[in-house]
């Protein structure tokens, strides 16, 4: 929302290109944050990205890399119970590394195929 607050109130009005850039950056930062948190939960250091959103989208890829490099240094303010606490990752924590596939369409198709195979195997085990 903060990406668009100034665009709605500023004079002169933001151009369509500025709004599109803000939207791409916002989506990319959200993807990076979700990827980083999942990597932390599963104890991973690398996250692999695939999909058409990233194909030729240098702004999105740069934003994801930058956001992932910043994540270990981010302080999260939150309420745990009734006391406020600052949560930090351990000192010296390695940033999550973003890896982008060169032929992302191929790997996306392989992933979908493998997921379908797993679903078929589950259904066969359950006797469907």
N, C-alpha and C positions, 0 to 999 in steps of 0.2 A: 504494500500500500504506500509506503514512503517513496517508492520510485515514481509514483504518479501524483502525489500530493502537490508538488510544485508545478507540474504540468497543467493541472486544473486551475491553479490560482495565479500563475505567473503571466505577466504581460511582457513581451508578446507571447502568444500561445505557442506551445511546443509543436514542432513539425511532426508529420507522420513518421519520418525516419527516427526522430528522437524517441517517440513512443515505442516503436518497434525495437529499438536498441534496449530501452529500459525493460521491456518485456522479456527479451532474450536473456539479458543479464539476470533478471529476477528468477526465471525458470532454471537457468544454469546454476545459480547459487543454491536454489532449493535442491536440485539434483545432487550437487556436491555435498550438501549437508546430510541428506538422507544416506548417500553412499558412505560418507565418513562414519556416521553413527552405526550403520550396519557393519562396517569393517571393524569398529571397536567392539561391538557385541560378539562378533565371531573371531576376534583376535587376528585379523588380517591386516597386512600392510599395503597391499595393492588392490585396486578396484579396476575392473575392466568395463569399459563403456562401449556400447554398440548401439546402432539405430540410425535411422535417417535424419533425425534432428541434428546430429553431429556431422553429417556428411557435408564437407566443405564449409562448415560453420566455425571459422577460426575464432570468432568472438566467444562463442559458447565454450569451445575447448580451452581457450586461455582463461576464461572466467572460472571454469571448473578446476583447473590446475592451481590458479591463484587462491581460490577459496580453500582447497584442500591443504595447501601449504600453510595457510593461516590458522586452520582449525586447532592444532595443538596449543596455540597461544591464546585461544579465546576463553574468557571467563564467562561462565554461565551463572546468572543470578537466578535463584529459584527458592521456593519455599518448600522445605521438607518438614512436615508436621506444622508446628507453629513458629519455628525459628527460621530466619533467613540464613542461607549459607551460600558461599561462593564455591563452586565446584571447578577444580582445575584438573587437567590431565597431568600425569606425573612429569616432573621436570626432566627435560631431555627426551620427551616422547617424540618418536619419529613421525613426520607428517605422512598422511595416507597418500600413496602414489597413484596417480591417474594413468591408466594405459588405454589408448585408443586403437581399435582395430583399423587396419588399412582397408580391408574388404568387409565392412561391417554388415552389409546385407547378407553375405554368405553365412557369417557366424550367427546372425539372428535367425536365419532359416534352420541352421543346424540345431540351435537351441530349442526352437519350436518343435522340430522333429523329435529330439531326445525327450522333451517333456511329453509329447504324445505317446512315445514308446513306453514311458514310465506309467502314464495313465492306463494304457492298454494292459500292461503287465499287472497293475493293481486290480483292474477289473477282472482279469483272468484268474487271479488268486482268490478273489471273492466269489467266483463262480457265476459271474454275470454273463 
